[in-house]
Amino acid sequence: MAAFFRWLRRNVIVIAGLLTLAYLLLPNIVVTVFSFNKPKGRFNYSWQEFSLDAWKDPCGVADMCGSLSLSLQIATWATIGATVLGTMIAFALVRYRFRARGAINSLIFLPMAMPEVVMAASLLTLFLNMGAQLGFWTVLIAHIMFCLSFVVTAVKARVMSMDPRLEQAAQDLYAGPVQTFLRVTLPIAAPGIAAGALLAFALSFDDFIITNFNAGSTVTFPMFVWGSAQRGTPVQINVIGTAMFLVAVLLVLSGMLIGKRRNKQSR
């Protein structure tokens, strides 16, 4: 018994980490398991029998793949817009001194700290006062606005850790401003930019509250899932969720492998 407690004391952090990871992955495991279910009723909440029908026909539910395609389009354009604007804002906040810089730094964090329902209602009021028609463009503008803060925070942290002497060395070697930015600054800042872009894509694709307020008749994938849950839960929703989870895992593993290769090459 004493040996067991000594072993437990040595590995308590590892055990706690594994339990936390299992707790976080449990919903994904449930979604994956039930993507192979064949329910007898409308609701996919209890296991009936194993089936590959949903995987063979993931677009078998009307309008589901259409809403998924719309969400992917909005998330892609929102990611591009938020990443470009957020990167420029991050560089401006770190590299330059100007009036109201401190106030802007504080305001950047407001969308992250503010409840989504408040931002959603505020954006809806703005669009209605402007006479804008609710739909794809209002959702896209709203997504860029709330993703912007997350991109700025990720890129800003990376830019602040950059060594300015590297850029000065490039200039000493007669590199122009554009060449210095493309060959020195951008590669160093790329991990922060990529992290901000991935975070923006995930937030945009997953958002329901802000989208629901400003979508009008436009139906994104989260809104489709919410509407389907009122009438029944198609197995195909679990299929799409499982596929997205697997893609995310592959992206993370690919990033880890690329990082390991770069570390080996630099040694």
Secondary structure, DSSP 8 states (H G I E B T S, - for coil): -HHHHHHHHHHHHHHHHHHHHHHHHHHHHHHHHHTTB--SSS---S---B--HHHH-TT-STTHHHHHHHHHHHHHHHHHHHHHHHHHHHHHHHH---TTHHHHHHHHTHHHHS-HHHHHHHHHHHHHHHT---SHHHHHHHHHHHHHHHHHHHHHHHHHTS-HHHHHHHHHTT--HHHHIIIIIHHHHHHHHHHHHHHHHHHHHH--HHHHHH-TT---HHHHHHHHHHH---HHHHHHHHHHHHHHHHHHHHHHHHHHHHHHHH-
